[in-house]
Amino acid sequence: MKMTYRFIVVEDVELQRQHITGLLQSRLDLEFQAAFENAQEAYQYLASGQNPMPDLLFLDVEMPEANGFSLLESLRRLEPSFRVIFVTAFPEYAIKGYEYNASAYLLKPVEPDKLFRAVDKAIRELNTPTAPAPAASAASTPASRPFIMIKVKQMLIKLWLDDIIYCEGANVNVRMVTSSGEYLTRERLKHIEQQLPADRFLRIHDSFIVNLEDVKGFASNFTTVELMRTEVKGKALSLPVGPKYRQVLKEKLQG
């Protein structure tokens, strides 16, 4: 494991570029390598063969003339091993960003704790030999493991579908319970339901959506279901089933 990790920042707004660089330079395990205001300059520097590749690349998406994705596509032939952290004001590019195996996708304004968590994650991936190549083409790396994106405060989080156990809605918030933790997103349950595949997830109540693969058992009158991966002291979590959802649940579980 290395003592320090070199980083490059590509950001067209000078104040943002200085802000991100300043935050990163406050860490003793990071070493500033270069900063660029556009993708063309960054490409010339990295593709020249005269400069070492960084360990971490902090990349904006929307920039004049060429965007961040174009830079990654242009560098793909060099098979770089650096990890990419997108820093942008555009949440709509998040899914595409993760198709390039980004370590993180952060939204501006950047909060130091979220930035440093992204750095820690990227460093862990650098030290994991099986981590996928970061600048791989989206076309060459089809998403074999489906996921959805949710917004948690100012950060976009990728949740693998097979990790999601259930979702609980309350007003304009949804609690996403997964095998790796819980996430609270400011969203309506109906919108989350529309993003989840109907053959794997089912609305069982005005407040709950469950992963059908996690249904461990159910009451004979279909008023409750018990879920796997939620057991506490050997007892599985039980969720209520609303009257208007019971027939559909019965059909799903009994074929």
C-alpha positions as CSV (number, residue, x, y, z in Angstrom):
1,M,0.0,0.0,0.0
2,K,1.3,3.4,-1.0
3,M,2.0,6.2,1.5
4,T,0.7,9.0,-0.7
5,Y,-1.7,9.1,-3.8
6,R,-1.3,11.6,-6.6
7,F,-4.4,13.4,-7.8
8,I,-5.5,15.6,-10.7
9,V,-8.5,17.9,-10.8
10,V,-10.3,18.8,-14.0
11,E,-12.8,21.6,-13.5
12,D,-13.6,24.6,-15.7
13,V,-14.7,27.0,-12.9
14,E,-11.6,28.4,-11.2
15,L,-13.1,28.9,-7.7
16,Q,-14.5,25.3,-7.7
17,R,-11.1,24.0,-8.9
18,Q,-9.3,25.8,-6.1
19,H,-11.8,24.7,-3.5
20,I,-11.6,21.0,-4.4
21,T,-7.8,21.2,-4.7
22,G,-7.5,22.9,-1.3
23,L,-9.7,20.4,0.5
24,L,-7.6,17.5,-1.0
25,Q,-4.3,19.1,-0.1
26,S,-5.3,19.1,3.5
27,R,-4.9,15.3,3.6
28,L,-1.4,14.0,4.3
29,D,-2.0,10.9,2.2
30,L,-2.8,12.9,-1.0
31,E,-0.3,14.6,-3.3
32,F,-1.3,17.3,-5.7
33,Q,-0.1,16.5,-9.3
34,A,-1.9,18.9,-11.6
35,A,-5.2,20.9,-12.2
36,F,-6.8,21.7,-15.6
37,E,-9.6,23.9,-16.6
38,N,-10.8,21.8,-19.6
39,A,-10.7,18.2,-20.9
40,Q,-8.3,19.0,-23.8
41,E,-5.5,20.2,-21.6
42,A,-6.0,17.2,-19.3
43,Y,-5.9,14.8,-22.2
44,Q,-2.7,16.3,-23.6
45,Y,-1.0,16.0,-20.2
46,L,-2.1,12.5,-19.6
47,A,-1.6,11.1,-23.1
48,S,1.8,12.7,-23.8
49,G,3.7,9.8,-22.2
50,Q,5.9,12.3,-20.4
51,N,3.9,12.5,-17.2
52,P,3.0,9.8,-14.6
53,M,-0.6,8.8,-14.4
54,P,-2.4,10.0,-11.2
55,D,-4.0,7.6,-8.7
56,L,-7.1,9.7,-8.5
57,L,-8.9,11.9,-11.1
58,F,-11.5,14.4,-9.9
59,L,-13.6,15.2,-12.9
60,D,-16.3,17.6,-13.8
61,V,-18.9,16.5,-16.4
62,E,-20.0,19.6,-18.2
63,M,-17.1,21.6,-19.6
64,P,-16.6,23.8,-22.7
65,E,-16.0,21.9,-26.0
66,A,-15.4,18.4,-24.5
67,N,-17.0,16.9,-21.4
68,G,-15.6,14.6,-18.8
69,F,-17.0,11.5,-20.5
70,S,-15.1,12.4,-23.7
71,L,-11.9,12.6,-21.7
72,L,-12.4,9.1,-20.3
73,E,-13.2,7.7,-23.7
74,S,-10.1,9.3,-25.2
75,L,-7.9,7.9,-22.5
76,R,-9.4,4.4,-22.7
77,R,-6.7,3.1,-25.1
78,L,-4.0,3.9,-22.5
79,E,-5.8,1.6,-20.0
80,P,-5.3,3.9,-17.0
81,S,-5.6,2.5,-13.5
82,F,-6.6,5.7,-11.8
83,R,-9.9,5.9,-9.9
84,V,-12.4,8.5,-11.1
85,I,-14.5,10.7,-8.8
86,F,-17.0,12.9,-10.6
87,V,-17.7,16.3,-9.1
88,T,-20.5,18.0,-10.9
89,A,-23.7,20.1,-10.6
90,F,-25.7,17.7,-12.8
91,P,-27.4,14.7,-11.1
92,E,-28.9,13.5,-14.4
93,Y,-25.5,12.1,-15.5
94,A,-25.1,9.9,-12.4
95,I,-26.1,6.6,-14.0
96,K,-23.8,7.2,-17.0
97,G,-21.0,8.2,-14.6
98,Y,-21.2,4.8,-12.8
99,E,-21.2,3.0,-16.1
100,Y,-17.6,4.3,-16.3
101,N,-16.9,2.5,-13.0
102,A,-16.5,5.8,-11.1
103,S,-15.7,5.5,-7.4
104,A,-18.1,8.2,-6.6
105,Y,-20.4,10.8,-8.1
106,L,-20.5,14.0,-5.9
107,L,-22.8,16.9,-6.4
108,K,-21.7,20.5,-6.0
109,P,-21.3,22.3,-3.6
110,V,-18.9,19.7,-2.3
111,E,-19.0,18.9,1.4
112,P,-15.6,17.9,2.8
113,D,-16.8,14.8,4.7
114,K,-18.5,13.4,1.5
115,L,-15.4,14.2,-0.5
116,F,-13.1,12.5,1.9
117,R,-15.4,9.4,2.1
118,A,-15.2,9.2,-1.7
119,V,-11.4,9.4,-1.5
120,D,-11.3,6.7,1.1
121,K,-13.5,4.5,-1.1
122,A,-11.3,5.1,-4.2
123,I,-8.1,4.3,-2.3
124,R,-9.6,1.0,-1.1
125,E,-10.4,0.2,-4.7
126,L,-6.9,1.1,-5.8
127,N,-5.6,-1.5,-3.3
128,T,-8.1,-4.1,-4.5
129,P,-6.6,-6.0,-7.5
130,T,-10.1,-7.0,-8.8
131,A,-11.5,-3.5,-9.0
132,P,-12.8,-2.8,-12.5
133,A,-10.9,-0.4,-14.8
134,P,-12.2,3.1,-14.1
135,A,-12.1,4.6,-17.6
136,A,-13.7,1.7,-19.4
137,S,-16.1,2.5,-22.1
138,A,-19.8,2.5,-21.1
139,A,-20.4,0.5,-24.2
140,S,-17.8,-2.1,-23.4
141,T,-19.0,-2.7,-19.8
142,P,-22.7,-3.6,-19.9
143,A,-24.4,-3.4,-16.5
144,S,-24.6,-7.0,-15.6
145,R,-25.8,-6.2,-12.0
146,P,-28.7,-3.8,-12.1
147,F,-29.0,-0.9,-9.8
148,I,-30.8,2.3,-9.1
149,M,-29.5,5.7,-8.0
150,I,-30.9,7.6,-5.0
151,K,-30.0,11.0,-3.7
152,V,-29.0,11.2,-0.1
153,K,-28.5,14.9,0.9
154,Q,-26.0,16.1,-1.7
155,M,-24.6,12.7,-2.7
156,L,-25.9,10.2,-5.3
157,I,-25.8,6.7,-4.0
158,K,-25.8,3.5,-6.2
159,L,-27.9,0.7,-4.7
160,W,-27.7,-2.8,-6.2
161,L,-31.2,-4.2,-6.7
162,D,-30.3,-7.5,-5.1
163,D,-29.0,-5.6,-2.0
164,I,-32.4,-3.9,-1.4
165,I,-34.6,-5.7,1.2
166,Y,-37.5,-3.3,1.5
167,C,-38.4,0.4,1.2
168,E,-40.5,2.3,3.7
169,G,-42.2,5.6,2.7
170,A,-43.2,8.4,5.0
171,N,-44.5,11.6,3.4
172,V,-41.7,12.8,1.1
173,N,-39.0,10.5,2.5
174,V,-38.2,6.9,1.7
175,R,-36.0,4.7,3.9
176,M,-34.1,2.2,1.8
177,V,-33.1,-0.8,3.8
178,T,-30.4,-2.8,2.2
179,S,-28.1,-5.7,3.2
180,S,-25.3,-3.1,3.7
181,G,-27.1,-0.4,5.6
182,E,-30.0,2.1,5.5
183,Y,-30.4,5.2,3.4
184,L,-32.9,8.0,3.7
185,T,-33.8,9.8,0.4
186,R,-36.1,12.7,-0.1
187,E,-38.5,11.0,-2.5
188,R,-42.0,9.7,-2.7
189,L,-42.5,5.9,-2.5
190,K,-44.4,5.9,-5.8
191,H,-41.4,7.2,-7.7
192,I,-39.1,4.6,-6.1
193,E,-41.7,1.9,-7.1
194,Q,-41.5,3.1,-10.7
195,Q,-37.8,2.6,-10.7
196,L,-37.9,-1.0,-9.4
197,P,-38.6,-3.9,-11.7
198,A,-42.1,-5.3,-11.0
199,D,-41.0,-8.9,-11.3
200,R,-38.6,-8.5,-8.3
201,F,-40.3,-5.9,-6.1
202,L,-43.9,-5.5,-4.9
203,R,-45.8,-2.8,-3.2
204,I,-47.5,-4.5,-0.3
205,H,-48.8,-1.5,1.6
206,D,-49.2,2.3,1.2
207,S,-45.9,2.6,3.1
208,F,-43.9,-0.5,2.0
209,I,-42.3,-2.1,-1.0
210,V,-40.5,-5.5,-0.5
211,N,-38.0,-7.5,-2.5
212,L,-39.9,-10.7,-3.3
213,E,-36.8,-12.8,-2.9
214,D,-36.5,-11.7,0.7
215,V,-40.0,-12.9,1.6
216,K,-39.4,-15.7,4.1
217,G,-43.0,-16.4,5.1
218,F,-46.5,-14.8,5.3
219,A,-49.6,-15.0,7.3
220,S,-52.2,-17.5,6.0
221,N,-54.6,-14.6,5.4
222,F,-51.8,-12.5,3.8
223,T,-52.0,-9.7,6.4
224,T,-48.2,-9.8,7.1
225,V,-45.0,-11.0,5.5
226,E,-41.7,-11.9,7.2
227,L,-38.5,-10.9,5.6
228,M,-35.1,-12.6,5.4
229,R,-31.9,-10.6,6.0
230,T,-33.7,-8.6,8.8
231,E,-33.5,-11.1,11.6
232,V,-32.7,-9.8,15.1
233,K,-32.0,-12.4,17.7
234,G,-33.4,-15.1,15.4
235,K,-36.7,-13.3,14.7
236,A,-37.4,-12.0,11.2
237,L,-39.0,-8.6,10.7
238,S,-42.7,-8.6,10.0
239,L,-44.3,-6.0,7.7
240,P,-48.0,-5.3,7.3
241,V,-49.8,-6.0,4.0
242,G,-52.6,-3.5,3.1
243,P,-56.0,-4.9,2.1
244,K,-55.9,-3.7,-1.5
245,Y,-52.5,-5.3,-2.0
246,R,-53.2,-8.8,-0.6
247,Q,-54.6,-10.4,-3.8
248,V,-51.6,-9.4,-5.9
249,L,-49.3,-10.6,-3.2
250,K,-51.1,-13.9,-3.0
251,E,-50.8,-14.4,-6.8
252,K,-47.1,-13.5,-6.7
253,L,-46.3,-15.9,-3.9
254,Q,-48.5,-18.8,-4.8
255,G,-48.1,-18.6,-8.5
